[in-house]
Amino acid sequence: MALTNFANLTTEQKTVWSMDLWRQARNFSFVNRFLGNGPNAMIQHVTELKQSEKGARAVITLLADLTGDGVAGDRTLEGNEEAMQTFDQVIRVDQLRNANRAEGRIANQKSIAEFRGSSRDVLAYWLSDRIDQLAFLTLSGVDYKFTNRGALRKDKPGVTASDLQFLEFNADIAAPSAARRLRWDGTTNHALVASAATSAVVSTDTPSWEMFVALKAYAKEHYVRGIKEAGNEETYHAFLTPTAMQRLKNDATYMANLRYAQSRDNANPLFTGGTVKIDGIYLHEFRHVYNTSAASGGTLITGGGVVHSKWGSAGDTEGCQVLFCGAQALGFADIGAPTWVEKEFDYENQPSISTGKILGLLKPKFGSIYEPGTSVEDFGVITCYCAQ
C-alpha cells in the first residue's frame, strides 16, 4: 500500500489547508460575530497594514465630535473653520503559534491524512479560543498572564507561566479608565457607583435589569457612541458570564421583559437561551467574560491595574466584570492567513504540523471632550463590577 508523503504538499495545497483552518477558527470564534470594517462596528477589523513615516502599522482612527458652535447669520465663516480632531490608534501586532506532533505511526494507528485533518480541527479551535480569551482580557484591561477566571495562567503542567504575556500588544493593556469604571450597588442604593473599587462589591450586588437600564443611560450621557442599526436605532452589546446571567434571570423585572417584550413563539429567547435584545441592548452570556471563579481568596494580586483575587473587603466575593460596549470598543488587527508548516521527525516516523497567526488587539482610548479636564477615556466600553 502506498503511504502518503506527509512533507510533500505543494505551496498551493498548504494555502488551502491554512485557509480551511482559518475558516474553521472564524466559525468557532465568538468575537467574530462583532467584527466590522468601519467605525460602526463594535470590533473594528483591520486586515491591512498602513504605510506611515514609522513603517507599516495597523491603525484605526477615532473621530471626535466638533466642539465649536459655528457661525450665526452672515458673520464670516471663512478663516473660522473648525479642524476635525482625529486620534490614530496604533495596534501592535505579533505572532501566536502552536503545533501538534504525533508520537509515531504505530502508536497513533491512523493514517497521516487523518492526523492532518485532526490537527487542523484542534488547532482551529485553539486559535479561535485564544483570540476570544485575549479579546475579552483586552477589553477588561487584564494582563495576559492571568486567565479570564482570575488565576495566574499556566501553559502546561509543570510550566510556571504562559507565553501569552510576551505578545507585543500585551504591553498596551490598560485598566478601565476613571469615567468608564463603575460598580453596581444592588444592595443599598440600587445605583451605579463611579470610579469604583472591586473591594466594595458584596455578594448581593448581582446583575438586574435595573443595572442595564442605568448602564445605557450612563453610556448616552457620557457620549459612548452606540452602533447604528436599521432605522438609525442606536444599540449596545453587554457581556456577562453564564453564572451572572443566571443571577439576572432571577430578577423578576428582567424575566417579565423577556417573557412579554419578545415574540411569543418558539424563537423567544426564554425558550431558546439565545441572545436577548431589549430596549436597544443585546445581552450576551459568554464564559470568557472576566470573573473571579478561579482567583485566590483573600490574597490580592495586581496586574494591569486590576485586582486578581476574589472581590469584597475580605476577598471572598465572587465577581463578574460586565462589559457594556458601543462602537469601536476594540480594534483587531488580522494580518494575513495563518501559516501552515509540516515537518517530520525521527526518520519520518513522527509527523508534525504547526500554525501561526499574526494579529493584534487594542482597546482604543481618546481625549474625551465630555469629561472633566483632559481626561483620556476608553472610547467604546464601560466596565461594571458586580457580584455573580
C-alpha positions as CSV (number, residue, x, y, z in Angstrom):
1,M,0.0,0.0,0.0
2,A,1.3,3.5,-0.9
3,L,1.9,5.8,2.1
4,T,1.0,9.5,2.0
5,N,4.1,11.6,1.6
6,F,3.5,13.9,4.5
7,A,6.0,16.6,3.7
8,N,5.3,16.8,0.0
9,L,2.4,19.2,0.0
10,T,2.7,21.9,-2.7
11,T,2.6,25.6,-1.7
12,E,-1.0,25.8,-3.1
13,Q,-2.1,22.8,-1.0
14,K,-0.6,24.3,2.1
15,T,-2.5,27.5,1.4
16,V,-5.7,25.5,1.1
17,W,-5.1,23.8,4.4
18,S,-4.2,27.1,6.2
19,M,-7.3,28.9,4.8
20,D,-9.5,25.9,5.8
21,L,-8.1,26.2,9.3
22,W,-8.8,29.9,9.4
23,R,-12.4,29.4,8.2
24,Q,-13.0,26.9,10.9
25,A,-11.4,29.3,13.5
26,R,-13.6,32.2,12.4
27,N,-16.7,29.9,12.7
28,F,-15.7,28.8,16.2
29,S,-14.8,32.3,17.4
30,F,-17.3,34.2,19.5
31,V,-15.8,37.7,18.8
32,N,-16.1,37.1,15.0
33,R,-19.8,38.0,15.1
34,F,-18.9,41.5,16.2
35,L,-16.3,42.4,13.6
36,G,-16.8,45.1,11.1
37,N,-14.6,47.1,8.7
38,G,-15.7,50.6,9.6
39,P,-16.3,52.8,12.7
40,N,-19.9,51.5,13.1
41,A,-18.7,48.1,14.4
42,M,-18.2,47.0,18.0
43,I,-14.8,45.5,17.0
44,Q,-13.1,47.3,14.1
45,H,-11.4,44.7,11.9
46,V,-8.1,45.8,10.4
47,T,-6.8,43.4,7.7
48,E,-4.1,45.6,6.1
49,L,-1.1,47.5,7.3
50,K,-1.0,51.2,6.7
51,Q,2.3,52.8,5.5
52,S,3.5,55.7,7.6
53,E,6.7,57.5,8.4
54,K,7.3,55.0,11.1
55,G,6.8,52.0,8.8
56,A,3.9,49.6,8.3
57,R,1.4,49.8,11.1
58,A,-2.1,48.6,11.9
59,V,-4.1,51.7,12.6
60,I,-7.7,52.6,13.5
61,T,-8.9,56.2,13.6
62,L,-11.3,57.7,16.2
63,L,-13.1,60.8,15.1
64,A,-14.1,63.2,17.9
65,D,-17.2,65.4,17.8
66,L,-16.7,69.1,16.9
67,T,-16.5,71.4,19.9
68,G,-17.3,74.8,18.4
69,D,-20.7,76.4,18.0
70,G,-20.4,77.6,14.4
71,V,-21.2,81.0,12.9
72,A,-24.5,82.8,13.2
73,G,-26.2,84.6,10.3
74,D,-23.9,86.4,7.8
75,R,-20.9,86.6,10.1
76,T,-17.7,85.5,8.4
77,L,-17.1,81.7,8.3
78,E,-14.1,81.8,6.1
79,G,-11.0,81.6,8.3
80,N,-13.1,80.4,11.2
81,E,-13.4,76.8,10.1
82,E,-13.1,74.2,12.8
83,A,-10.5,71.5,12.4
84,M,-11.6,67.9,12.9
85,Q,-9.9,66.1,15.8
86,T,-8.8,62.5,15.0
87,F,-7.0,60.0,17.2
88,D,-4.9,57.4,15.4
89,Q,-4.7,54.2,17.4
90,V,-1.8,52.0,16.5
91,I,-2.3,48.3,17.1
92,R,0.9,46.4,17.8
93,V,1.0,43.0,16.0
94,D,2.8,39.8,16.9
95,Q,2.7,36.2,16.0
96,L,0.9,33.4,18.0
97,R,1.9,29.8,17.2
98,N,1.1,26.3,18.2
99,A,1.8,22.8,16.8
100,N,0.9,19.1,17.1
101,R,3.4,16.3,16.9
102,A,2.4,12.7,16.6
103,E,4.0,10.1,18.8
104,G,4.5,7.8,15.8
105,R,2.7,5.9,13.1
106,I,2.2,2.7,15.1
107,A,1.3,4.5,18.3
108,N,-1.3,6.6,16.5
109,Q,-2.8,3.7,14.5
110,K,-4.1,6.2,11.9
111,S,-3.0,7.4,8.5
112,I,-1.1,10.6,8.0
113,A,-4.1,12.1,6.3
114,E,-6.2,11.6,9.4
115,F,-3.5,13.2,11.5
116,R,-3.5,16.2,9.2
117,G,-7.3,16.6,9.4
118,S,-7.4,16.1,13.2
119,S,-4.6,18.6,13.7
120,R,-6.4,21.2,11.6
121,D,-9.5,20.8,13.7
122,V,-7.9,21.1,17.1
123,L,-5.6,23.9,16.0
124,A,-8.5,25.9,14.6
125,Y,-10.4,25.6,17.8
126,W,-7.3,26.5,19.8
127,L,-6.7,29.6,17.7
128,S,-10.3,30.8,17.9
129,D,-10.5,30.2,21.7
130,R,-7.3,32.1,22.4
131,I,-8.4,35.0,20.3
132,D,-11.7,35.1,22.3
133,Q,-9.8,35.0,25.6
134,L,-7.3,37.7,24.5
135,A,-10.1,39.9,23.2
136,F,-12.0,39.9,26.5
137,L,-8.9,40.3,28.6
138,T,-8.0,43.4,26.4
139,L,-11.5,44.9,26.8
140,S,-11.3,44.3,30.6
141,G,-7.8,45.7,31.0
142,V,-6.4,42.5,32.4
143,D,-2.8,41.4,31.7
144,Y,-2.4,38.2,29.6
145,K,-0.5,36.5,32.4
146,F,-3.9,36.0,34.0
147,T,-6.7,33.7,32.8
148,N,-10.2,35.0,32.2
149,R,-11.2,33.5,35.5
150,G,-8.7,35.4,37.6
151,A,-5.9,32.8,38.1
152,L,-2.3,33.1,37.0
153,R,-2.1,31.5,33.6
154,K,-0.1,28.3,33.2
155,D,0.5,26.8,29.8
156,K,1.1,23.2,30.7
157,P,1.5,21.1,33.8
158,G,4.9,22.0,35.4
159,V,5.2,25.2,33.4
160,T,5.1,28.3,35.6
161,A,3.8,30.8,33.1
162,S,2.2,31.2,29.7
163,D,3.9,32.8,26.7
164,L,0.8,34.9,26.0
165,Q,2.2,37.6,28.3
166,F,5.1,38.1,25.9
167,L,2.9,39.1,23.0
168,E,3.8,42.7,21.9
169,F,0.3,44.1,22.2
170,N,0.1,42.9,25.9
171,A,2.2,46.0,26.7
172,D,-0.8,48.2,25.7
173,I,-3.2,46.6,28.1
174,A,-4.8,49.4,30.2
175,A,-7.1,49.2,33.2
176,P,-10.6,50.7,32.7
177,S,-10.4,54.5,32.7
178,A,-11.9,56.6,35.5
179,A,-15.1,57.6,33.8
180,R,-15.6,54.1,32.3
181,R,-15.2,52.1,35.6
182,L,-18.4,51.6,37.6
183,R,-19.7,49.3,40.3
184,W,-23.2,48.1,40.7
185,D,-24.6,48.7,44.1
186,G,-27.6,46.3,44.1
187,T,-27.8,46.1,47.8
188,T,-28.3,49.6,49.3
189,N,-28.9,52.3,46.7
190,H,-29.6,50.2,43.5
191,A,-27.4,52.6,41.5
192,L,-24.1,52.7,39.6
193,V,-21.1,53.9,41.7
194,A,-18.4,55.8,39.7
195,S,-14.7,55.0,39.8
196,A,-15.5,52.1,42.0
197,A,-13.1,49.5,43.6
198,T,-13.8,45.8,43.5
199,S,-13.2,45.7,47.3
200,A,-16.6,47.3,47.8
201,V,-18.6,44.6,45.9
202,V,-20.8,42.4,48.2
203,S,-22.5,39.1,47.4
204,T,-25.9,40.7,46.9
205,D,-24.7,43.2,44.2
206,T,-25.8,40.8,41.5
207,P,-27.0,41.9,38.0
208,S,-30.5,43.1,37.5
209,W,-32.4,44.7,34.6
210,E,-32.2,47.9,36.6
211,M,-28.4,47.8,36.3
212,F,-28.6,47.6,32.5
213,V,-31.1,50.4,32.2
214,A,-28.7,52.5,34.3
215,L,-25.7,51.5,32.1
216,K,-27.5,52.5,29.0
217,A,-28.4,55.9,30.4
218,Y,-24.8,56.4,31.6
219,A,-23.4,55.4,28.2
220,K,-25.6,58.0,26.4
221,E,-24.9,60.8,29.0
222,H,-21.1,60.2,28.7
223,Y,-21.2,60.0,24.9
224,V,-20.2,56.4,24.4
225,R,-21.5,56.0,20.9
226,G,-23.8,53.1,20.2
227,I,-23.9,51.0,17.0
228,K,-26.3,52.2,14.4
229,E,-28.8,49.7,13.0
230,A,-31.7,49.8,10.6
231,G,-33.9,52.8,11.2
232,N,-31.0,54.7,12.8
233,E,-31.5,52.8,16.0
234,E,-28.6,53.0,18.4
235,T,-27.7,49.7,20.1
236,Y,-25.2,48.4,22.6
237,H,-23.8,45.0,23.5
238,A,-23.5,43.8,27.1
239,F,-21.5,40.7,28.1
240,L,-21.7,38.7,31.3
241,T,-20.7,35.2,32.4
242,P,-23.2,32.3,32.4
243,T,-23.3,32.5,36.2
244,A,-24.0,36.2,36.2
245,M,-26.7,35.6,33.5
246,Q,-28.2,33.0,35.9
247,R,-28.4,35.7,38.6
248,L,-30.0,38.1,36.1
249,K,-32.6,35.5,35.3
250,N,-33.6,35.6,39.0
251,D,-34.6,39.2,38.5
252,A,-38.4,39.4,38.1
253,T,-38.4,42.6,36.0
254,Y,-35.9,41.1,33.6
255,M,-37.9,37.9,33.2
256,A,-41.1,39.9,32.7
257,N,-39.4,41.8,29.8
258,L,-38.1,38.6,28.4
259,R,-41.5,36.9,28.5
260,Y,-43.6,39.7,27.2
261,A,-41.3,42.0,25.2
262,Q,-40.2,39.3,22.8
263,S,-42.1,37.4,20.1
264,R,-44.4,34.8,21.6
265,D,-43.2,31.8,19.6
266,N,-40.5,29.1,19.7
267,A,-37.9,31.8,18.8
268,N,-38.4,33.6,22.2
269,P,-35.0,33.6,24.0
270,L,-36.9,32.4,27.1
271,F,-37.1,29.0,25.4
272,T,-34.0,29.0,23.1
273,G,-31.5,30.5,25.5
274,G,-30.2,32.7,22.7
275,T,-29.0,36.3,22.6
276,V,-31.6,38.7,24.0
277,K,-32.3,42.2,22.7
278,I,-34.3,44.5,25.0
279,D,-34.5,48.3,24.8
280,G,-31.6,48.6,22.3
281,I,-29.3,46.3,24.4
282,Y,-28.1,43.0,23.3
283,L,-27.3,40.7,26.3
284,H,-24.7,38.0,25.7
285,E,-23.5,35.3,28.1
286,F,-20.0,34.1,27.4
287,R,-17.6,32.0,29.5
288,H,-14.6,34.2,28.8
289,V,-16.0,37.4,30.3
290,Y,-13.6,38.2,33.1
291,N,-14.6,36.8,36.5
292,T,-13.0,35.6,39.8
293,S,-14.2,32.0,39.8
294,A,-10.6,30.7,39.7
295,A,-8.9,33.6,41.6
296,S,-7.4,33.0,45.0
297,G,-9.3,34.1,48.1
298,G,-8.1,36.8,50.4
299,T,-4.6,37.4,48.8
300,L,-4.5,40.4,46.4
301,I,-2.5,40.0,43.2
302,T,-2.4,43.1,41.0
303,G,-1.8,43.3,37.2
304,G,-2.8,45.8,34.6
305,G,-4.4,47.9,37.4
306,V,-6.9,45.2,38.2
307,V,-7.0,43.2,41.5
308,H,-6.9,39.4,40.8
309,S,-8.5,37.8,43.8
310,K,-12.0,37.3,45.0
311,W,-13.6,40.6,45.4
312,G,-15.2,42.3,48.5
313,S,-13.5,43.7,51.6
314,A,-12.5,40.2,52.8
315,G,-11.6,38.9,49.3
316,D,-14.3,36.3,49.4
317,T,-17.0,37.6,47.0
318,E,-17.3,36.1,43.5
319,G,-17.3,38.9,40.9
320,C,-18.0,39.4,37.2
321,Q,-16.7,42.3,35.1
322,V,-19.7,43.1,32.9
323,L,-18.7,44.9,29.7
324,F,-21.1,47.4,28.1
325,C,-19.9,48.1,24.6
326,G,-20.7,50.6,21.9
327,A,-18.9,51.3,18.6
328,Q,-15.2,50.8,18.3
329,A,-14.8,49.2,21.7
330,L,-11.9,47.1,20.4
331,G,-9.5,47.1,17.5
332,F,-8.5,43.8,16.0
333,A,-5.6,43.6,13.5
334,D,-5.9,40.4,11.5
335,I,-2.9,40.3,9.2
336,G,-2.9,37.6,6.5
337,A,-3.9,33.9,6.7
338,P,-2.3,31.6,9.3
339,T,0.9,29.8,8.3
340,W,0.8,26.0,7.8
341,V,4.1,24.2,8.2
342,E,4.6,20.4,8.1
343,K,7.7,18.7,9.3
344,E,8.8,15.1,10.1
345,F,11.0,13.8,13.0
346,D,12.6,10.5,13.8
347,Y,13.3,9.4,10.3
348,E,9.8,10.4,9.1
349,N,8.1,8.4,11.8
350,Q,6.7,11.4,13.7
351,P,4.7,13.9,11.6
352,S,4.1,17.4,13.0
353,I,2.0,20.4,12.0
354,S,2.5,24.0,13.2
355,T,0.3,27.1,12.6
356,G,1.0,30.7,13.3
357,K,-1.2,33.8,13.1
358,I,-0.1,37.5,13.0
359,L,-2.6,39.5,15.0
360,G,-3.0,42.4,17.4
361,L,-5.6,43.7,19.8
362,L,-6.1,47.2,21.3
363,K,-8.8,48.9,23.4
364,P,-8.9,52.4,21.9
365,K,-8.7,55.5,24.1
366,F,-9.2,59.2,23.3
367,G,-9.2,62.6,25.0
368,S,-12.9,63.0,25.7
369,I,-14.3,66.5,25.4
370,Y,-17.2,65.4,27.6
371,E,-15.2,64.5,30.7
372,P,-13.6,67.0,33.2
373,G,-10.2,68.4,32.3
374,T,-8.1,66.5,29.7
375,S,-9.4,63.1,30.7
376,V,-8.3,60.2,28.4
377,E,-11.0,57.6,28.4
378,D,-11.8,54.2,26.9
379,F,-13.6,55.0,23.7
380,G,-16.3,52.4,23.4
381,V,-16.5,50.2,26.5
382,I,-17.8,50.7,30.1
383,T,-16.8,48.2,32.8
384,C,-19.3,47.4,35.6
385,Y,-18.1,45.4,38.5
386,C,-20.8,43.2,40.1
387,A,-21.2,40.0,42.1
388,Q,-22.1,36.7,40.5
